[in-house]
């Protein structure tokens, strides 16, 4: 759902950028309560995992693929939607700057859609469903899976409205197209979110907030993230993602090639020219490492002085 350059108008890009900057400014202040000595590296690890997982597109119907957005998962693992916002925003910024994934001019829209709206919709729905389920921790993966899936659809609806307001496509056409394909992608998002949380609750409850289990260290999670980024990413679906497929079907895909702002980087499009699959692996490893380092640095900056 990464909107590229050229898809949104200057007024829409400006308005969404202002909204995103304001939201992240608030998140920086409110995230202090979420960070302590142990939670700081967890923000880095969660951010690196989301980046790595987003490299793996999974196929859905009609020659379309999707990938994890991860907003709900990040918020739950970190125990705070504010921290979840910072995690997803970090991924989106690094993707745009280092990998030309998502437009620089559309970065505000992408952050608003995925790091603000996606995170909060998933978080609120998960908390609400948890209460309806009686507060059972055993039902958390189910509640989070439902919340995550719906959050993808809501973010897609907002993206469609941004495209319509930009004059890119009529709202009566782009809204049902975006909604329909992202319902399918939302199913994948829900399954992945539920599966990851089920695994953590069973094998690594020490990484979940509020748990009093003995901490088991970072080595296995870090190795797992690098395996996803460096190896599993090689098996990602080559089909266009939901937004790209909609743009092809509705005839505005060429707008991305007319206005494309790329910060010079050898890692554009998640590869290194001439290296093939090895280049993709290197790009994935570098991206995960950068995400970890940046998010860890943010956590160290905003943590309380007595943490």
C-alpha positions, -999 to +999 in steps of 0.1 A: +000+000+000+030+023-003+018+052-024+045+063-049+054+098-061+029+112-085-002+095-071-012+123-047-015+160-053+006+187-037-023+198-013-030+162-002+007+155+002+011+187+023-019+181+045-010+145+052+026+154+059+015+180+085-008+156+101+019+129+102+045+152+117+021+163+144+011+127+152+047+115+154+056+145+176+029+135+201+040+099+198+076+108+208+064+123+240+038+097+249+062+068+242+084+076+271+063+055+294+067+025+271+105+024+272+128+010+298+162-007+297+147-038+282+120-023+260+144-001+240+161-030+221+126-045+217+116-014+197+146-020+174+139-057+170+102-051+163+110-025+137+136-047+120+111-076+120+083-055+104+108-043+077+119-078+070+083-092+069+072-064+045+098-077+020+078-109+017+048-104-006+023-132-004+000-139-034-038-132-033-064-136-059-062-122-094-025-120-098-021-096-069+001-098-039+001-082-004+025-079+025+023-074+062+017-038+073+024-047+109+008-018+128-013-039+151+015-064+157+040-036+166+015-019+190+007-051+208+043-064+211+055-030+223+025-025+246+017+010+232+001+023+201+024+054+204+055+031+202+038+012+174+035+044+154+072+052+158+081+017+147+060+017+115+070+053+107+107+043+110+102+014+086+084+037+061+110+064+062+139+040+057+120+022+029+114+055+010+149+069+015+171+038+011+150+015-011+128+039-032+098+020-018+070+046-014+073+081-027+092+108-009+064+133-017+039+107-005+057+098+027+033+119+048+003+100+033+020+066+038+028+074+075-007+087+081-023+056+065-001+029+079+017+043+110-012+063+124-045+051+112-034+015+107-019+013+142-047+030+161-075+011+143-059-022+150-050-013+186-085+000+195-103-030+178-079-055+196-086-039+230-123-038+223-125-074+212-103-085+241-129-070+265-157-087+246-138-120+249-136-116+287-101-103+288-085-138+283-049-136+272-055-168+252-078-149+229-053-121+222-040-136+190-076-140+177-086-104+187-054-090+172-058-110+140-093-095+135-082-060+144-051-062+121-072-074+092-097-046+095-070-020+100-056-029+066-090-023+050-095+010+068-060+022+058-068+013+022-101+032+023-082+063+035-056+058+008-084+056-018-099+089-005-065+105-008-062+094-044-097+106-051-090+140-035-059+143-056-079+137-088-060+106-096-091+084-099-129+089-093-139+079-058-167+058-071-141+036-089-110+037-068-128+032-034-144-002-042-113-014-061-090-006-031-114-020-006-120-052-024-084-062-029-073-051+006-100-072+022-081-102+008-047-087+019-063-080+053-070-117+057-033-124+053-024-096+077-047-111+103-033-146+099+003-135+102-004-112+132-023-140+150+004-165+142+033-144+154+015-136+186+006-172+192+042-181+187+054-154+211+028-164+238+040-200+236+077-198+229+088-163+240+063-148+264+092-128+279+090-106+248+054-096+254+045-066+277+031-074+311+046-108+313+068-118+343+087-146+326+125-147+328+140-129+299+158-153+276+180-129+256+180-115+221+202-139+201+174-161+186+150-132+177+178-113+160+189-144+140+153-150+130+149-114+117+181-117+096+169-150+082+136-135+071+153-104+056+182-123+040+167-157+030+130-159+031+126-125+013+140-143-018+108-162-021+084-132-022+057-131-048+066-111-079+029-101-085+021-064-080+007-054-047-028-042-040-024-005-048-001-012-078-027-037-093-055-011-088-034+015-105-028-008-134-064-017-138-076+019-135-050+033-158-030+057-135+001+035-130+021+057-153+018+087-129+045+070-108+071+071-136+063+108-144+071+120-109+097+099-092+121+113-066+148+089-056+175+096-031+207+081-046+212+047-031+227+014-044+198-004-026+169+010-047+141-016-052+157-039-026+186-050-047+221-043-059+227-040-096+244-070-110+242-092-079+208-108-084+195-127-054+226-120-034+219-083-039+184-088-025+197-106+005+223-079+012+196-052+008+174-070+033+201-075+058+212-039+056+177-026+058+169-047+089+201-036+106+194+001+098+158-002+111+171-018+143+197+009+148+174+038+141+146+025+163+169+016+191+184+051+189+149+066+191+140+045+221+172+056+239+164+092+232+128+093+244+131+069+273+126+084+308+157+096+326+151+070+354+146+041+331 
